[in-house]
């Protein structure tokens, strides 16, 4: 039987990469969001990676990498470009704030 004392509640920031102390957290989060939007288009329009290639001119292997969340080779600009080639408009909202000087990943909340 589990009680409230068996675990500690940790609230995330909304960015898992930041929560785990990744130095490029903002970039990685932005890429993940853009990749999810690309996958949403493929799913909504029931496109295979080959069909997406034909429609967009983007090599199907890039769609395979996106499906596997292998985003290291992509820039934010490239992901936005792929969305555009899939006939999607992209609107970005940016929020900037100083990082806490003592930030070291996830912070427990009681």
N, C-alpha and C positions, 0 to 999 in steps of 0.2 A: 504494500500500500504506500502510495506517495503522499507526502505531506508538504506544506508550504516551505518547510525548512530543508527539504531535499535539494532545492535548486535556487539559483540566484537569478532574478529577472534582470536582463540587460537590454536596454532600449537602444536601438540602432539610430543612426543619423539619417537613414533613408538611402545611404550610399554604402553598400557593403564593402567596397574597396577602401573607403575612408575608415570604416569601422575596424578594418584589419590593418590599418596603418600604411596603406599603399601610397607612395609618394606621388603617383600619377592618378590618384583616385578620380579626380574630375574628368580627365580624359577617358579613362576606362569606363566610367559610368555613362558618359556621353556616347561612346561607341556602342555600348550595350543597348542603350535606348534606341539609337538609330538602327542597329541590327534587328532589334525586336520589331521596329516599324517595317523594315524590309520583309521580314518573315510574315508579318501580318498581311502585307499586300499579296505575297505568294499564296498564303492560305485563303484569303478572301476571294482571290481570283482563280484559285485552284490551279496554280502554275507549278509545273515541275521545274527543276533547275534548267533543263534544256529549253523548255518553253519560255522561261524568263530570259534566257540567253538570246533566243530568237527575237523576242519582243524588245529587249533593251540594248542588245549589242554588247552586253557585259558577259564575259566568259562564264560558262556554267560552273567552273571550278571555284570561282569567287562566291557564287551562291552556296556552294557546298561548304566552303570555309565559314561563311556566315551562319549557316544552319548548325555547324559544329561549334559555334562560338569561338572560333579560332580567328580572333580579330587583330592580332598583333601586326599583321602586314597592312592593315587598313588605316588610313587617316580619317579624321572626321569629315574632311572635305570629300574624300572618295565615297564614303557612305552616303553623304548628302547627294552627291552626283548620281549614285545608283538609284536612289529614291526618285530623283528627277527623271531618270531614264525610264522609270516605271510609271511615269506620268503622275507623280506626286509633288505637291507643293510642300515645302518644309518651312516652318516658322520656328525660330529659336528664341527662347527666353533665357537670359543669363542673370544670375545673381552672384555677386561677388562680396566676400567679407573676409576679414583677416582670420587666419588660422589661430587657434589658441596656442600660446607658446608652450604649453605643457601637454599638448595632444599626443597620446601614444596608443591610439586605437580605441577599442570599445571601453566605455565607461559604465560601471554598474550604477543602476538606479534602484533605490530601495523603496 
